[in-house]
């Protein structure tokens, strides 16, 4: 029996992103921080992407009809999440241009999700790991490259901003949070390059993609632990 490792890792991602969403929403409620609310919504949308993709990855990998139906849905969730996150970070950094940034992020959402309404890659297992490929006979397969062009345009500035915030932050938890998000997004950018170039143009085993996902989710989980959870109480033994 082949163990669908990608589906299990995606379930881990669901837990991490939903917990991130809860923590940022709690921050919004306690501090009335509108940007924390945007972060909460964005991580919830990204988490929903993994909810939708984990089920077919676990049980329905060979059903192309299912993938054809859910591909536009999960892409809209992940594109909406990243667009909202991009708007939250960029508009807080460049407040004078928030409306322009909002328009740009809307275009990012459209150009990232629209291609999946017309073209869906072929998904299959390679030793239990999610793999995918192009149907080169289709005249629409080139549309699939749009998210791989647009998403890095969001990720690269976000990475730079989070690392700068980590450098400037005086509070330890804020520094850890910014550093953790910056490192995780760096691995996300690396993962896109791996999936698009190495896995599609070479015979590299797709398990490297799974390992990258696992690293990303683990970094985010440790970011949660060290930047949000309260410290354990120090028990003092009294000597009589």
Secondary structure as UniProt FT lines:
FT   HELIX           5..31
FT   HELIX           34..59
FT   TURN            61..62
FT   HELIX           64..93
FT   HELIX           95..97
FT   HELIX           98..113
FT   HELIX           114..117
FT   STRAND          122..126
FT   TURN            127..128
FT   STRAND          129..133
FT   TURN            136..137
FT   TURN            139..140
FT   HELIX           141..145
FT   HELIX           146..168
FT   HELIX           172..193
FT   HELIX           194..198
FT   HELIX           199..201
FT   HELIX           207..227
//
